[in-house]
Amino acid sequence: MKIALGCDHGGYELKQFIMKTLEKLGYEYEDFGCYSLESCDYPDFGAAAARAVAEGKCDRGIVICTTGIGISIAANKIKGIRCAHCADCLEAEMTRRHNDANMMAIGAGFTGKNMAERMVEVFLTTEFEGGRHERRVNKMMALEQE
Ligand SMILES: O=C(CO)[C@H](O)[C@H](O)COP(=O)(O)O
């Protein structure tokens, strides 16, 4: 499984840590920036990571800004993306089981490294349950056609 990563300056340090986590867990990843602590705009990097997932170049995406909110909104503007802003392991698990989220957004200003590490592992290992949830995911995705 290949993971697309994106962040702004607020998420840069946590993204560096998450790269080490992914290496430890044995996942391949591609980093779509940003590449330093210099102030930048989260839509640029959230969208770049999201496009890689939407186009099938990566299987899942993890994006990080200070709150996790702006970069999740940006990622969700890309067709095919279901990016869940998560703050703990239960949210990371539930959004996989029920929403088949293909991206997760984390707020580096609120989520510590230990929690982020556990969330990443849960997000990447939890399966979608399908069944009634599949019908709902299909309805969500149909909204993109409006
Ligand atoms: O969390 C974010 C978006 O939701 C951004 O990281 C935050 O808005 C950046 O702000 P600043 O330029 O003041 O560092």
PDBQT file of the ligand as one rigid body, heavy atoms in Angstrom, charges set to zero:
ROOT
HETATM    1  O1  LIG A 201      -4.687  24.762  10.334  1.00  0.00    +0.000 OA
HETATM    2  C1  LIG A 201      -4.608  25.304   9.264  1.00  0.00    +0.000 C 
HETATM    3  C2  LIG A 201      -5.757  25.340   8.313  1.00  0.00    +0.000 C 
HETATM    4  O2  LIG A 201      -6.889  24.722   8.849  1.00  0.00    +0.000 OA
HETATM    5  C3  LIG A 201      -3.368  26.014   8.876  1.00  0.00    +0.000 C 
HETATM    6  O3  LIG A 201      -2.266  25.268   9.249  1.00  0.00    +0.000 OA
HETATM    7  C4  LIG A 201      -3.353  27.374   9.576  1.00  0.00    +0.000 C 
HETATM    8  O4  LIG A 201      -4.488  28.132   9.217  1.00  0.00    +0.000 OA
HETATM    9  C5  LIG A 201      -2.064  28.142   9.217  1.00  0.00    +0.000 C 
HETATM   10  O5  LIG A 201      -2.086  29.374   9.894  1.00  0.00    +0.000 OA
HETATM   11  P1  LIG A 201      -0.774  30.256  10.029  1.00  0.00    +0.000 P 
HETATM   12  O6  LIG A 201      -0.472  30.777   8.654  1.00  0.00    +0.000 OA
HETATM   13  O7  LIG A 201      -1.186  31.349  11.010  1.00  0.00    +0.000 OA
HETATM   14  O8  LIG A 201       0.326  29.371  10.549  1.00  0.00    +0.000 OA
ENDROOT
TORSDOF 0
